[in-house]
């Protein structure tokens, strides 16, 4: 495959936007909700990358302008054998570069890397701000955001009741456990659940009732359930009213339903 200078330059110029996107994605990680995959050709992601790239280049251009102003004001600047302003070099097709040395290429690449690092770091830090988090979660979690907000306090947790497609003696096998992780697909539907301290039981549906059949057995410490293996899911938020500790580690819980 031949080298494409245009593609290489485009990726370098988009680096701040990619840094913004990566910083937001890294900062939005949640122990409860796994990140949903980006939709192919997402207009929102494209806007984030484009405006992030513009913001990063505006920032670096301002730094170059500030540096030039300080040089003119102080009249104490280092004389270089090349033009340090990488934007002027790119826009003039290298005519302002002078005689480039190895240090010139190092300076230009570092200049293009700097806004990507700054924008990515700012985006990572900003992802923890409440208003940014609310916007991100409203977009990413959809209908599940209300349950995430209810379960966010340390003494709250979500119980899931999952009826699977596995059958036994005409009944469906079901599970009840504390939700450790939920993964969503690009339509914001549940595609995977991880439950801890999980109880297993049978659900028998007849013409006039839905019957739960329990049996004595040890709880399952951890189980992962895929969407293709369950019929439906019910979620319920509980609060441990006595202990502020993590409910996942408490041996005996006194709970009240939300």
TIZAVO-507792 format. One record per residue (C-alpha): residue in three letters; x, y, z; residue number from 1. Coordinates in steps of 0.2 Angstrom, whole numbers, plus 2048, in hexadecimal, padded with zeros to 3 digits. Layout:
<atoms>
<ALA,<X,Y,Z>,NUM> ...
</atoms>
This chain:
<atoms>
<UNK,<800,800,800>,1> <UNK,<807,811,7FB>,2> <UNK,<80A,81F,807>,3> <UNK,<7FC,82C,807>,4> <UNK,<803,83D,80D>,5> <UNK,<7F1,844,80C>,6> <UNK,<7EA,837,817>,7> <UNK,<7F8,838,823>,8> <UNK,<7F6,84B,825>,9> <UNK,<7E3,849,827>,10> <UNK,<7E6,83D,836>,11> <UNK,<7F2,849,83E>,12> <UNK,<7E6,858,83C>,13> <UNK,<7D8,84D,843>,14> <UNK,<7E2,847,852>,15> <UNK,<7DB,854,85E>,16> <UNK,<7CA,84F,85A>,17> <UNK,<7CE,83D,85C>,18> <UNK,<7D6,841,86D>,19> <UNK,<7C6,84A,872>,20> <UNK,<7BB,83B,86D>,21> <UNK,<7C7,82F,876>,22> <UNK,<7C8,839,886>,23> <UNK,<7B5,83A,887>,24> <UNK,<7B4,827,884>,25> <UNK,<7C1,823,891>,26> <UNK,<7B9,82F,89E>,27> <UNK,<7A8,827,89C>,28> <UNK,<7AC,816,8A2>,29> <UNK,<7A0,80F,8AF>,30> <UNK,<7A1,800,8BA>,31> <UNK,<78F,7FD,8B8>,32> <UNK,<78C,801,8A5>,33> <UNK,<798,7FB,897>,34> <UNK,<79A,807,889>,35> <UNK,<78F,805,87A>,36> <UNK,<798,803,86A>,37> <UNK,<798,813,85E>,38> <UNK,<78C,812,850>,39> <UNK,<795,811,83F>,40> <UNK,<795,822,837>,41> <UNK,<78E,82A,847>,42> <UNK,<78B,83D,843>,43> <UNK,<78E,841,855>,44> <UNK,<79F,839,856>,45> <UNK,<7A4,842,846>,46> <UNK,<79F,853,84D>,47> <UNK,<7A9,84F,85D>,48> <UNK,<7B8,84B,853>,49> <UNK,<7B7,85A,847>,50> <UNK,<7B3,867,855>,51> <UNK,<7C1,85F,860>,52> <UNK,<7CD,861,852>,53> <UNK,<7C8,873,84F>,54> <UNK,<7CA,877,862>,55> <UNK,<7DB,86E,863>,56> <UNK,<7E2,878,854>,57> <UNK,<7DA,888,85A>,58> <UNK,<7E3,885,86A>,59> <UNK,<7F4,882,862>,60> <UNK,<7F2,890,856>,61> <UNK,<7EF,89C,865>,62> <UNK,<7FF,895,86D>,63> <UNK,<809,899,85D>,64> <UNK,<801,8AA,85C>,65> <UNK,<805,8AD,86F>,66> <UNK,<817,8A7,86C>,67> <UNK,<81A,8B3,85D>,68> <UNK,<813,8C1,867>,69> <UNK,<81E,8BE,876>,70> <UNK,<82D,8BD,86A>,71> <UNK,<829,8CE,862>,72> <UNK,<826,8D6,872>,73> <UNK,<835,8CF,87B>,74> <UNK,<841,8CE,86C>,75> <UNK,<849,8BF,875>,76> <UNK,<846,8B0,86A>,77> <UNK,<850,8A1,864>,78> <UNK,<854,8A1,852>,79> <UNK,<84F,891,84A>,80> <UNK,<854,88A,839>,81> <UNK,<842,886,835>,82> <UNK,<830,88D,838>,83> <UNK,<829,886,848>,84> <UNK,<817,88A,844>,85> <UNK,<811,879,83C>,86> <UNK,<801,881,835>,87> <UNK,<80B,88E,82B>,88> <UNK,<816,880,824>,89> <UNK,<807,875,81F>,90> <UNK,<7FD,883,817>,91> <UNK,<80C,88A,80D>,92> <UNK,<810,878,808>,93> <UNK,<821,879,811>,94> <UNK,<826,88A,809>,95> <UNK,<828,892,81A>,96> <UNK,<831,883,822>,97> <UNK,<843,889,81D>,98> <UNK,<84F,87B,81D>,99> <UNK,<847,86E,828>,100> <UNK,<852,864,833>,101> <UNK,<84F,854,83E>,102> <UNK,<84A,860,84C>,103> <UNK,<83E,869,841>,104> <UNK,<834,859,83D>,105> <UNK,<834,855,850>,106> <UNK,<82E,866,854>,107> <UNK,<820,865,847>,108> <UNK,<81A,853,84D>,109> <UNK,<81A,858,85F>,110> <UNK,<810,868,85B>,111> <UNK,<803,85D,852>,112> <UNK,<803,851,861>,113> <UNK,<801,85F,86E>,114> <UNK,<7EF,864,86B>,115> <UNK,<7E9,852,86A>,116> <UNK,<7F0,84E,87B>,117> <UNK,<7E9,85E,883>,118> <UNK,<7D8,85C,87B>,119> <UNK,<7D8,84A,880>,120> <UNK,<7DD,84E,892>,121> <UNK,<7D0,85C,894>,122> <UNK,<7C2,850,88D>,123> <UNK,<7C7,843,899>,124> <UNK,<7C6,84F,8A8>,125> <UNK,<7B6,857,8A1>,126> <UNK,<7AD,846,8A0>,127> <UNK,<7AC,846,8B3>,128> <UNK,<7A3,857,8B4>,129> <UNK,<791,854,8B8>,130> <UNK,<788,85D,8A9>,131> <UNK,<794,854,89D>,132> <UNK,<790,843,8A6>,133> <UNK,<77E,846,8A5>,134> <UNK,<77E,84A,892>,135> <UNK,<789,83B,88F>,136> <UNK,<77F,82F,899>,137> <UNK,<76E,836,892>,138> <UNK,<775,832,880>,139> <UNK,<77E,822,885>,140> <UNK,<773,819,891>,141> <UNK,<762,81F,88B>,142> <UNK,<753,817,895>,143> <UNK,<760,810,8A1>,144> <UNK,<766,820,8A8>,145> <UNK,<758,822,8B5>,146> <UNK,<75E,811,8BC>,147> <UNK,<770,816,8BC>,148> <UNK,<76C,826,8C5>,149> <UNK,<762,81C,8D2>,150> <UNK,<770,80F,8D5>,151> <UNK,<77E,81C,8D5>,152> <UNK,<77F,81E,8E8>,153> <UNK,<78B,812,8F1>,154> <UNK,<77D,80A,8FB>,155> <UNK,<771,807,8EC>,156> <UNK,<772,7F9,8DF>,157> <UNK,<767,7F1,8D1>,158> <UNK,<75F,7E0,8D2>,159> <UNK,<75C,7D7,8C1>,160> <UNK,<74F,7CA,8BE>,161> <UNK,<753,7C0,8AE>,162> <UNK,<748,7B3,8A6>,163> <UNK,<753,7A9,89A>,164> <UNK,<74F,79E,88B>,165> <UNK,<755,78F,894>,166> <UNK,<747,783,898>,167> <UNK,<745,775,8A5>,168> <UNK,<735,76B,8A7>,169> <UNK,<72B,778,89E>,170> <UNK,<731,786,8A8>,171> <UNK,<73E,794,8A4>,172> <UNK,<74E,795,8AE>,173> <UNK,<750,7A7,8B5>,174> <UNK,<75D,7B0,8BF>,175> <UNK,<75C,7BE,8CD>,176> <UNK,<76C,7C7,8D2>,177> <UNK,<775,7D7,8D5>,178> <UNK,<779,7E0,8C5>,179> <UNK,<78C,7E2,8C3>,180> <UNK,<78D,7E8,8B1>,181> <UNK,<781,7EB,8A3>,182> <UNK,<786,7EC,891>,183> <UNK,<77B,7F5,884>,184> <UNK,<77B,7F4,871>,185> <UNK,<77A,802,865>,186> <UNK,<767,803,867>,187> <UNK,<769,805,87A>,188> <UNK,<762,7F4,87D>,189> <UNK,<769,7E8,88A>,190> <UNK,<775,7DB,881>,191> <UNK,<77E,7D4,890>,192> <UNK,<77C,7D4,8A3>,193> <UNK,<788,7CF,8B1>,194> <UNK,<780,7CA,8C1>,195> <UNK,<788,7C6,8D2>,196> <UNK,<781,7BC,8E1>,197> <UNK,<775,7B5,8D5>,198> <UNK,<766,7AA,8D9>,199> <UNK,<75F,79D,8CD>,200> <UNK,<74C,798,8CC>,201> <UNK,<73F,792,8BF>,202> <UNK,<731,79C,8B8>,203> <UNK,<721,793,8B3>,204> <UNK,<714,79C,8A8>,205> <UNK,<703,795,8A8>,206> <UNK,<6F2,79B,8A1>,207> <UNK,<6EE,7A4,8B1>,208> <UNK,<6FE,7A8,8BA>,209> <UNK,<711,7AA,8BA>,210> <UNK,<719,79F,8C7>,211> <UNK,<72A,7A0,8CF>,212> <UNK,<732,78F,8D4>,213> <UNK,<741,791,8E0>,214> <UNK,<74D,783,8E5>,215> <UNK,<75A,781,8F2>,216> <UNK,<76C,785,8EB>,217> <UNK,<77B,790,8EE>,218> <UNK,<77B,7A1,8E5>,219> <UNK,<785,7A3,8D6>,220> <UNK,<793,7AF,8D9>,221> <UNK,<794,7B7,8C8>,222> <UNK,<78B,7B3,8B8>,223> <UNK,<78B,7BB,8A7>,224> <UNK,<77B,7BB,89C>,225> <UNK,<77A,7BF,88A>,226> <UNK,<76A,7C7,882>,227> <UNK,<768,7B8,876>,228> <UNK,<765,7AD,885>,229> <UNK,<758,7B6,88F>,230> <UNK,<746,7BA,88B>,231> <UNK,<744,7CA,896>,232> <UNK,<74C,7D4,8A4>,233> <UNK,<744,7DD,8B3>,234> <UNK,<74E,7EA,8BD>,235> <UNK,<74B,7F0,8CE>,236> <UNK,<756,7FC,8D9>,237> <UNK,<758,7F9,8EB>,238> <UNK,<761,803,8F9>,239> <UNK,<76A,7FC,908>,240> <UNK,<763,807,916>,241> <UNK,<76F,802,923>,242> <UNK,<780,800,91C>,243> <UNK,<789,80D,912>,244> <UNK,<795,7FF,90C>,245> <UNK,<795,7F8,8FA>,246> <UNK,<785,7ED,8FA>,247> <UNK,<78E,7E0,8EF>,248> <UNK,<799,7DB,8FE>,249> <UNK,<78C,7DC,90C>,250> <UNK,<787,7CA,912>,251> <UNK,<776,7CF,918>,252> <UNK,<76C,7DD,911>,253> <UNK,<75C,7E6,917>,254> <UNK,<755,7EE,907>,255> <UNK,<747,7F9,902>,256> <UNK,<740,7FA,8F0>,257> <UNK,<741,80A,8E7>,258> 
</atoms>
